[in-house]
Amino acid sequence: MLRVLAASQSEPPLNTHQLPLPLDDFMSRAKGPRIRRQARVFCNRNLKFSQIAWIGFDMDYTLAIYDQPAMDDLSIRATIDKLIKRGYPEFIKAVPVSTQFPVRGLLIDKRFGHVLKMDRYKHVHKGYHGFRELTKEELRALYHSKKIRPATPRYHWIDTLYALSEVATYAALVDAMEKKGYAVDYAKLFSDIRECIDEAHRDGTILDEVMNNLPHFVHRDPHLAPTLHKLRSAGKKLFLLTNSRAAYTEKMMTYLLGGVMGEYPRWQNFFDVVIVAATKPAFFAERRPLLERDGDTTKPAHLPLERGKVYEGGNIEDVEQALGATGDEVLYVGDHIYGDILRSKKDSAWRTVMIIQELETELAASESCKEDFTALESLDDQREHLEDDLRYYQARIKELTRQIEYATGIRKDGSTRDVAALLVSSGPSSEPRPPTASGAELAADRMRFKRAVERIRAKLRQIDAEATSMERRIDLRFHPYWGSLLKESNEQSSFGKQVDDYACLYTSRVSNFLAYSPQQTFRSPRDVMAHEIGM
């Protein structure tokens, strides 16, 4: 025994009997089935699920996936009825309103009645007045000379699915009323539309109809309950944090989760804490009291918060204290880029998941454009090579022009120069000495290079036209008016930029997490800068 100890102190013992791992066999196996792209969770910022203690969920457009055309149609009808009651002409009831027109991430210019789409740098690429597409000249005259400031009263940012009906109604009424010869006050029209749709939500015109016919307005996801169960079974604690009122939340959540799984007799059993009427984004910035709902009344809440009870209002500091978790131990899942994602990221260290209901359509369109994307890359390569050639020939023309001046003594402007004097004064740092070729030979070479430049420029114009046509074709596959939701030309759209900046993860629906381990590590792709491309 002593001899073994002595040997271990001098050098580690060798394990001569260790069996080799069957790595060759492992590596040769067929890869397991991958999660289909439309159901994946995408990562902007590395996130370890194992370090998340609490997962919070918004309700509307997050747990509850609404049928968007049905919701838009309901909102538009309610808004038009209330506008007529405010004195708008009766004919607007017959105006066709296209629910296919708007997407998220648009900007309303209330001064001119325009609807705009910007890239990540707030550069306007597309715009409509009513349903008339604005020309590049109109966009340039109005929006390209000064920086746009979306936060000013002139503009209104459309960042929720809930707000799409406002844009559809606005564009349709601007178009119809101007065709009827009305002088439209664009800012007042938009304010009236917003007030009418808010009034329709407050007085129950919209919510009552939704509650009375939930199957028509809401897609019940059969994988939602198993997803929440899987997270709970892995030791995660779940909470609901919604702006919806208690009665509406009760009805909606009962429809989504009530009695779906035997382990959870009531929908409240899925969650450790339930908070309604949270008034986000104020929830993240203001100290509003946390109340306990008792039937139709409320009273101050007391810690610890109890599972099965419903709480109301509150603020992030009190809720973190109640949860016993802070900062990056909390993951919040929501659909509202400002109220759920941006504000929670700016006012706390909560990690975030953005639910983008349109993502499945976006991915399908992207898949269908693969060949066009490859062709565009080829055109970009051709353009780059031609521009290299153009620079070369332009430099040669300049050089030949200088040589011709030396050979003939005549400058381009027609003035003469003293060649003999130049020869005497020229040194290593001066202009080159006159060439041995004649002026006529040099002029012929220069003309040949000029023709090459003309051919290159013609080819570049052809490539630009072909690329523009291809980009338009790609846009139409995504959306007939606005193209991709998350991109604009080669850049991220303004909406895509916000998703990239503030959402740690994003996906099309909550149940996509069912395919992932609760201990999953999500890793963002390597961020490549322009100088690293093609290395």
N, C-alpha and C positions, 0 to 999 in steps of 0.2 A: 504494500500500500504506500509506504514511504517512497519507494522507487517510482511509483506512478505519479505521486505528487511532485517529486523533484523533476521528473521529465516534463510535467505540464507547466512548471514554472519556467523552464528553459525554452520550450517551443510548443506550439499547439499540436495535439495529436492529429495524425492524418486518418481520415475515414476512408479506408481502402475498400470498404464494402458498400458504399453509397451507390444506389441504382440510378442510372441515367433517366432523366425525365423524358417521356415520349413526345418530345416537341415536334419531331418530324411528322408523327401521326396526327398530332393536334393541328398543325399548320396545314396539313393536306386535306382536312375535312372540309366539306362544303360549308359555306357561311350560312348562319341561321337566317330565317326570314327577317327582312328589314321592315320597319314600320313604314307604311305607305306615306308618301311625302305630305299629302293633305292632312294627315293625322299626327304629324310630328310637332314637337315642342322645339322652338328655335331660340337660340341663346345669343344675347348681346353682351352679357357680362357673366363671367364664371360664377356658378352657384352650386353649392353642395347641399343637397336635400337633407343630408344627415345632420346638418347644423341648424336646420329649421325646427323650432319647437311648436310654433303656432302658425296656422294658415287661415287667413281671413278671406271671405268672399263677398263681393257685391252681389246683388240679386238680379236686377233688370239688365238684360243683354249680357249677363255673365253666367249665372246659374239658369236663368230663364232666357232661352233663345227665342226671340220673337220672329214671327213671319213678317219680314220687312214690308213687302208690298201691301199686305193686309193692314198693318199698322199705319203706313203712310196714307192709304186710302181713307181710313177712319179719321186720321188727324186732319187731312185736307177737307173732308166733308164738314167736320166740326168747325174748322177755321173759316171756311167760306160762308157758312150760315151766320156766324157771329160778325163777319165783316159786313154782310148785308144789313144786319140789325144796326150796325154803326153808320149806315147811310151809303154804303157802296152800292153801285147799280146792280139791279137784279140779274142782268145778263151774265155776270161773272159765275153764276151757278151753272151755266152751260159751258163754261170755258174748259176745254180738255187740259188736265194737269198731268204731265208725264212723271210718274214715280221713277222712271228710268233715268231721268236727267241728272240728279245730283249724286255726288259721292262725298265721303268725309274729306276734310282737309281743304275745303274751298273757302274763299274769302269774299264776303259781300262788300262792294264799294257802294255805300248808301248815297254818296254824292251823285254818281252817274248812273246808278242802277245796274252796275255790271256784276257778274259773278266770275271770279278769277281763280286760277290755279297757279301756285308758285313752287319753285324748287327750294332746296334747303337754304339757299342764300337770299330768299325772298325776292327772287327775280321772276317776274310774271311771264309765263310761257303760253298760257291759253286763257281765253276769256269769252264770255257771252253776254250780250245785251238781249234780254228775253231769250229767244232761241236762235238769235243771229250770232254767228261766230265773229268775234272781233278780228280785224286784220292785224297783221304784224305791225303795220304803220300806225294803227290806232293804239295798240299796246305800247309801242315805243314812245309815242307822243305823250301818253298819259302816265306811264309807270316806269320808264327806263331812265329818266333824267334825274329823279330824286329817289332816295331810299324810302320804301314803303314801311310804315309803322302801324302794324295791325292792331296794336293796343289802343290806338286813338279812337274817339267816338265815330269817326268817318267809316270805320271798317267793323265788320262782325265776322268772327272766326267760326266756322262750322266744323265741330270736332266730335259730334256724337251722331249715332244712327237716329236717335230721337229727333234731331234737328233737320233731317233730310227733307221732311215734308214742308218745312219753312222755305227752303230753297226752291223746291218744286213749285210751290204756290206763288212765290215771289216772281220767278222767271215767267211763269204762265200769265200772271196778271200784268206784268210790265209789257209783255208782248201783246196781249189782247187789248188792253186799255189804250195803248198807243195806236194800234191799228184802228180803233174806234174813234180816234181823234182826241182823247183825253190828255190834258196836261198833267203828267204824273209827278207827284212829289215823292221821289224815290225813297228818301229817308223816312217819311211819314208812313208810306205804304209798308215798308219792312217792319217798322215799330208796331203798326197796327196788327200785322200778321203775327208777330211774336206775342203781343198781348192777348190776342184772341186764342192762340193755341195754349198759352199758359192758363187762361181763364177756363178753357175747355177741360184742362186737366184738373184744375181746382174744383170746379163745380160738378165733376163726375161724368161729364159728357163722354169722355174717352175711357176713363178707368172703369166706369160701371159697365160699359159695353164689353170691355175686355174680360172683366170678371164673370159676366154672364155667358160668355162663349169662349172660354179659355182654349179649347181644342182648335178653334179657328185662328186664334192669334198667336199661340205659343206652341213651339215644337217640344214635345216631352222627350228628352234624351234617355233611352233605356240604360245607358251606361253611366249616367250621372251618379245614381245611388251606389253602385259597386265601386266607383272611383272614390267617393267620400269614405266608404267603408274600408277600402284598402289603406287609405291614409290614416284613418283612426286605428286600424289594426297594427299599423307600424309605429304607433305611439305618438302620432301627431295630434295636437289639439286643434279643433276647428272652431271658427267663429263666423257669424254672419254680421256684416256691417252694411246696411242699406239706407238710402234716403227715403225709401217708400214707407208709407204709414203702416201702422200695425195691422189694420183690417185687410188692406190689400196684400201685405206680406203673408198673412195667415192663409188667405185664399190661394195665392200663387204657390207658396211652398207646399201646401197640402196637395195641390194638383201635381207638383213636380216630384215630391218625395213621400207623401203620406201613404203608409201601408205598402210601400214597394218592396221592402225587405222585412222579414219576420223579426229580425234583431232590433228593428227600429219601429215601434208601434206608431209613433207620431214623428212628424218631420223634425221637431225640436230635438229629438234624441240624436240626430246626426251632429249637433253642434254643442259645444261646451258653453258658449256665450252667444246670445242673439241681441243685436242692437238695431233698432229701427229708427226712422226719422233722424238720421245722423247728421243731416245738413252738410254733407261734404260739398265743397272743399273747406268750409268753415271749421269742420271737425278737426282738421290738421293745424289750424292757426289760431283758434279762439278757445277760451276756457268756458265752454258751455256746460251746465250741470248734467250729470248722468242721473237719469230718473228710472225708477222701476214702474212698469205698467201693471196696474191692478184693475182688470176689467176696462172700464171706460175712464178711469182716473189714473193719475201718476203720483208717485211719492219719491222722495230722495232715495237713491240706491245706496246700499251698504255693502261693504266688502265682507267676505268674499262673494263674488257674483255666483249665482246658482244656475246649474244646468236645468233647462226646462222653463225658466222664466224669460220674460221679454223685457228688455231695457230700451231706453229711448234717449236720443240726444248724445251728450257726452263730448269728450275731447280726447285727443291722443294721449295726453299725459296721464289722465285718470284711467284710461283703458289699459295702457301699458302697465300701470301699477296693479290693476285688477287681474291682468293676465299673468303677471309675474315674469314678463319677458320684455326685453327692450331691443331696439335697433334691429340688427340683422338676424335676430332669432325669429323675426316675424316676416312672413311672406304674404303679401296682399294681392288678391286676384280681382281685376276689374276691367271694365270696357271703356271707361271715360278717360281719355288721355289727359285731361286737365284735372277733373275732380278726383279721380281714383289714382292715377299713375304719377303725373307730374307733381301734384301738390304733396302726395305722400313721400315722393322722392326728395323734394326740396325741403320739406318741413320735418322730415324724420330720416332715420337710417333703415326704414323698412325696405325689404327687397320686394320686387314688383313683378307681376305677370300681367300682360295685356292680352285680353281676349279680343281678337279681330275676327268678327263673324265673316267678313268678306274674304278672308285669307284663302279659303278653299277654292273659291272662284279665281282669285289672283294666281294661285299656284297652277291651276289647270290651264289658264291662259299662258302663263310662262312656259309650261311644258309644250304647248302647241306652237310656240315661237322659237323652239330650239334652232331650227334650220336658219331662220331669219337672223337670230343672234349670231350664229356662226358666220353667216354671209356679211353681216355688219362688221364683225371683227376683221374679215378678209378685206373689206373696203377700207377700213381704218389702216390696215397694214399697207395697202396699195397707196393710200393717200400719203402716208409717212415716207415711203420710198420716193414717190414723185416729188414731194416737197424737198427731200434731200437733193434730188437731181436738179430741181429748180434753183436751189441755193448755189449749187455748183456752177450751173450755166450762167446765172446772173453774175457770179464772181468772175467768171472767165470773160464775160462781155465787158465788165468794168476794166479788167486788165488789158484787154485788146484795145479798148477806147484810149487808155493811157498810152499804149504803144503806138497807136495811129497818130496821136497828137505829137509824139516825138518824131515819128517818121515824116510827118507832113508839116509840122510846125503850126498847125491850125487847131485851135480849141473847138469844142462843140458849139460854143456860142458865136463862132465865126471870127474871133480875134486871133491874131498871130502871136507866136512866141519866138524868142531868140534861142534857137536850138544850140548854137555854138556856145552861147553864154551858159546855157544849162549844162552842157557837157563839161565845161570848165569847173562849174561850181558843184557838180554832183559828187557825193561821197558815199560812204557806206550807209549813212542814215538818210540820204536824200532819195529822190525819185529814181527809179531804175534808168540805166542808160538806154538809148534808143536801140530797138531790136535790129537784127540783120535782115529780116523779111521786109519786103516792100509794103508801102501803104495799101496798095491794091490787094495784095495777098491777105493782109490783116483784115481789111474791110470784108473780104469774102468769108473769112473765118467768122467774123463777128455776125455777119448776116446768117450764116449757118446756125450759129448758136441762138440767135434771136428766133429763128424758125422753130428750133427745138423747144425754146421757152413757150412759144405760142401753142405748140402741140401739147406740152405738159399742162398748161393752164386750161386748155380745152378738155383734157382728160380729167383734171381736177373738178371742173364744172360738171362734167358727166357723172363723176363719182358722187359729188354733193347732191345732185338731183336724184340719183339712184338711192342714196342713203336716206334722203328726205322722204321719198316715196315708201321705202321699206319701213321707216319709223312710223309713218302714218298707218301703214298696214298693221304693224304691231300694236299701235294704240287701239285700233278698232277691235282687236281680239280681246283686249282688256275691258274697254268701255267705249261706247260709240261717241261720247262727248269728251271725256277727260283722260282716256288712256289708263295707265296703271295707277292704282291707289297709292302705292308706296314709292313710286319712281316718277321722275319727270325728265325725259330725254336720258342723258347719261348720269344724271344726278338723282339723289333721293328727293322725293317731293317734300314739301314742308311738313306734311303729316308723317311721312316716312322718317324724316329727321327726328321728330319728337319721339316716335316709337324707338328709334335707335338710341336716343339720349337717355330716356327715362324708364324704359321697360327692360328689366333684367332678362326676362323670358317673354316670348309671345307665341300664341297658338290660336287656333280657330274656335276651340271650345274646351271647357273644363275637363270633360271626359277623356280628352287625349292623354291625360296623365295616367290613365289606367294601364297603358302599355309600358310605363316606366316604373322602375323600382323606386320605392320611397327613400332609398339611400342613393339614388342616382346623383352623379356629378355631371352637371351641364357645363360644357366648355364652349366658349365663344370661338369662332374661327379667327385665324390670325389676321389682324388688321394690316392691310398692305397699303403703303403710300405710293404715290405715283412713281417715285424714283426707284422703287423696288420691282416694278413690273418689267418683265422681260429679262431679268438678270440671269 
